[in-house]
Every structure is written in C-alpha cells, then in structure tokens.
Amino acid sequence: MLTLEKFSVGVGDRFAHQAKAQLQACMMAAARGVTVIPVWNKSHREHGIVGSEPASVRAAADRAVRQSGWTQPYHVDADHINLATVERFIDSSDFYTLDVAAAIGQPAELDCRDAFIERHPELRGTVSIPGIGQPFTLDRDAIAQIVRKYLAAVQQAGAIYRHVDQRRGGRGFITEVSMDETDAPQSPPELLVILAAISDQKIPIQTIAPKFTGRFNKGVDYVGDVVQFEKEFCADLAVIAFAIRQYGLPANLKLSVHSGSDKFSIYAPIRRALQKFDAGLHLKTAGTTWLEELIGLAEAGGPGLDLAKQVYAKAFENRDALCKPYATVIDIDYAKLPGPAVVNAWSSEQYTSALRHDRKNSGFNRDLRQLLHVGFKVAAQMGGKYLTMLDTCEASISRNVTENLFERHIKPLFLA
C-alpha cells in the first residue's frame, strides 16, 4: 500500500498543459516548510469529453516532475470510478476514488444487514467520542436505518477495491471512498457506521469524501452556514480519529473535500479544525485550473482574448446542455449572464475581472464563472485550435495557474 502524505491537493488538468504550473505551487509551499502532495485527477467523464486517455495524465505528471526536480511523492487519481469504468485506469493511476454515491439508499441483503449489527455491539447504546461534546445514543433500530442506507454502498466500494487490488498485481495504490454526490450530508453516527463497514470490507481507506452541509457549487464560494460547517467538519474529524483506533483503519485516514476549489469562506474554519485535531486533508480543486487557462488567454490579449471570447459565446449559446449534467453543483442565474455581444466588446481587463474569483472586484460575475467552469467541452471541441493557443499564451497562463493554486488555495489552507 502506498501512503498518502498528511496534506494533498487534487489538481485537475483538463487539457494536460498545466501540470508544471500546478506543481510549482506545491514547490512554493515546500520552500516555506509545508509539504503538499499533488494528486493529478481526471474522471472517466472528463476523459470522454476531452477525448483523452488516463495515460496522458500520468505522462503529463511524470514530465512535470522530471522537469521541475520535484523529489516528494506525487500521484495520479482515477477520479470517481466504479466497476464499469475503472479498467482503463489500472495501469496509469495509483490513487482510486471509489464513487459509490449512486448505491446510497439501495438496501443490502437483510442477512448482511443483520450480521453487521450483530458484529458491532459497540455501536449500540451511548457512544462517547473525544472531540464531540455530546455523546450520541444508537439503538438497534437507529443502526438498522443507517445500515439500510449505506451498507450496500460500502459493499460496492469493497468490490471495486478488490478488483483494483487484483488487477494491480501487487502494485501499491491509495484508496478513497466518495459519498459526496448525494442529497443529504452524513451525520457523525452515520459516518461512524460507514467507517465500521469499510473496516469490515478490509478496505485500507486513506481518504473519505463525505457529503458536507451547504452547497459546494463548481468554481465559486461555499454557500451555507459557515459556523455550522465548522462544527460538522470538526465532528467528522473526531469520528475519523475514533474509528482509526476502534477499527484499525490506516492511521493517516483523512477527509477529502470535493469541489473544494474557491471555497474561500470555509478555508479558515478548515484550517482551525485541522490544527485542533492535528489532522490531514485532501482538497480536490479540479476545474479551477481550466478557468485560469481562460484568464491567461484573455490576459495575453490579441488572439488569446479573441479565443476566450469565442469560448464564452459558444458556452452561452449551449448553456442548457452544458449545465444539465452539473445541475446539483451549479446555481446560475441566466439573467445575470452578459450576452456574447457585450463580452465581445470587453477588454482583457474586463474579461479577467468578470472571471477571476476576486469577490472584492465589482466586475466579478459568479454566474459567468460557473457557466465557463462547466463549459470546457466548448474548448475540447475546438481541438488543436485551443491547444495551440495554450502554447502561444503559456507564460500568462502558467503564471495565473500557479498564483491561483498557491495564493488562493494552498496558502490559506496549509500555510496561513
């Protein structure tokens, strides 16, 4: 089993051009005494949209590490995979995000549920967890309800893990279980039961991505009660620490925050919680890099700005189709989207002001940012035209990619 370091950041690179710029942000953190491990991630769906293969992610990561002289670990994540999609990632990935959210709510066999309850008498009655002020009490019915909701999903995670383990043939890998793409957040008692079930499945889980309270919309700030989020995040950390001791789970097990980029209002609460529990964190930032590519194109002016405007015009034209697959993680007011004719008249500064996530800038438009976040399909359809412009405008793009990842994400979470 590979061991994931305490702090890690999932970095998406839709078009496989920004790995070196992303790695530079991690090197800047290392120069300040904090190790943040890069984990390049790209999902099966994203590969399908862009027309790439998992091997391209590994090649880009390896090349960036070689060119930059990075000597710390790094990983490539088979992001949001299941049994139907995992095979193409076996040779290229050493980090597997097992997405079992679709199985939540599908009841496991009754005898399996009963067997779980009998196997875990420690869950019945009053459970006191250090770090959580009030003990919680679970009777058999309460446990049965949680088991009915989550056991099948954990069993599915076990099946995926065993398949990967068998196919990897002894080559180590890191396992994450993802349950974030569901309707309701998991409560501390639910998370404890889930971790007990994961232990039963003998999954050496190193990160878990639960559903947190509030909305984690793509590319914009957290929407919800920040005080309540901090309370729940601390409770999750307490449950994980308890489960590590209770069930012999890996000592480095940590929380993973999906759609974690640009959630600026909760970074300070997360940092406080990590310090309180001396805990690690995996933050997935994925699509924020693609937006920095657009910002870099616009900032370069000339043909770069023209292409960025073309991307917006096409995204605006196809906004319904682009937004539909992401309906649960975006919140766009179409009335606040500028028309393509307006954007076509913008200067570089106007375009970048609208897109760059600077809430102090009066020109920032969160609706435009969300649309372009899910609009990378437009750039993918441009093919070589878009990729050539990435090379032409590399200097301005890489500067923005590095600055965004370090200054707005790594620094406030891990260095401040």
Buried (B, 14 or more C-beta within 10 A) or exposed (E): EBEBBBBBBBBBBBBBBBBBBBBBBBBBBBEEEBBBBBBBBBBBEBBEBBEBBBBBBBBBBBEBBEEBEBEBBBBBBBBBBBEEBBEBBBEBBBBBBBBBBEBBBBEBEEEBBEBBBEEBEEBBEEBEBEBBEEEBEBEEEBBBEBBBBBBBBBBBBBBBBEBBBEEBEEEEBBBBBBBBBBEEBBBBBBBBBBBBBBBBBEBBBBBBBBBBBBBBBBBBBBEBEEEEBBBBBBBBBBBBBBBBEBBEBBEBBBBBBBBBBBBBBBBBBBBEBBEEBEBBBBBBBBBBBBBBBBBBBBBBBEEBBEBBBBBBBBBBEBBEEBBEEBEEBBBBEEEEBBEBEEBEEBEBEBBBBBBBBEEEEEBBBBBBBBBBBBBBBBBBBBEEEBBEBBEBBBEBBBBBBBBBBBEBBBBBBBBE
